[in-house]
Amino acid sequence: MRFIDIHKGMNGVDRPSFEEAHRKDTEIQGEEGVQFLHVWADPATGTAFCLSEGPDKEAVLRVHAKAGHPTDEIYEVSIEAE
């Protein structure tokens, strides 16, 4: 299953700190059977978005919590188009 989760409150985040946060996720993603596919951030609004694949929402939430940046906003995205 694919998921998009949203993090808020990251105003002014810069590339090195954003990459470090993402690195923390990828270091432990395997523990939960999750793979982060792509991440984006908008420093002006303090919003970050993560696209991942995993067994369920809870697994993605656990990875983010263990990595130190939990989120409560997550959506399963089961329809995709290009």
C-alpha positions in Angstrom: 0.0 0.0 0.0 1.1 3.6 -0.7 0.8 6.5 1.8 1.3 10.2 1.8 1.9 11.8 5.2 2.1 15.4 6.1 4.4 17.1 8.6 3.7 20.7 9.8 5.8 23.1 11.8 9.0 22.8 9.8 9.2 26.5 9.0 12.5 27.6 7.6 13.8 24.0 7.2 16.9 23.9 5.1 18.1 21.1 2.8 20.7 19.6 5.2 18.3 19.3 8.1 15.5 17.9 5.9 17.9 15.4 4.4 19.0 14.4 7.9 15.4 13.8 9.0 14.8 11.7 5.9 18.0 9.7 6.6 16.7 8.9 10.0 13.5 7.5 8.5 15.4 5.4 5.9 17.8 3.9 8.5 14.9 2.3 10.4 12.2 1.9 7.7 13.1 -1.8 7.3 12.2 -2.5 10.9 8.5 -1.9 10.0 8.5 -3.1 6.4 8.3 0.5 5.1 10.1 2.1 2.2 10.1 5.9 1.7 9.9 6.6 -2.0 10.1 10.4 -2.1 9.9 13.4 0.2 9.2 17.1 -0.4 9.3 20.2 1.8 8.1 23.8 1.6 10.2 25.8 4.1 7.9 28.9 3.6 4.8 27.1 5.0 6.7 24.6 7.2 5.1 21.7 5.5 6.7 18.4 4.4 5.3 15.5 2.5 6.4 11.9 2.4 5.4 9.2 -0.1 6.0 5.7 1.2 5.0 2.1 0.7 4.3 -0.2 3.7 2.0 -2.8 5.2 -0.3 -0.2 6.9 -0.6 3.3 8.1 0.5 2.4 11.6 3.9 1.1 10.3 4.6 4.4 8.6 3.6 6.3 11.8 5.9 4.1 13.9 8.9 4.8 11.7 8.3 8.6 11.9 7.8 8.4 15.7 11.0 6.4 16.1 12.9 8.8 13.9 11.8 11.7 16.1 9.3 13.5 13.8 5.9 12.0 14.4 2.8 12.9 12.4 -0.9 12.3 12.8 -1.8 13.2 9.2 -1.5 10.2 6.8 -3.5 9.1 3.8 -3.6 5.9 1.9 -3.3 6.6 -1.8 -4.8 3.7 -3.7 -5.5 5.5 -7.0 -2.7 6.8 -9.1 -2.3 8.5 -12.5 0.5 10.1 -14.5 
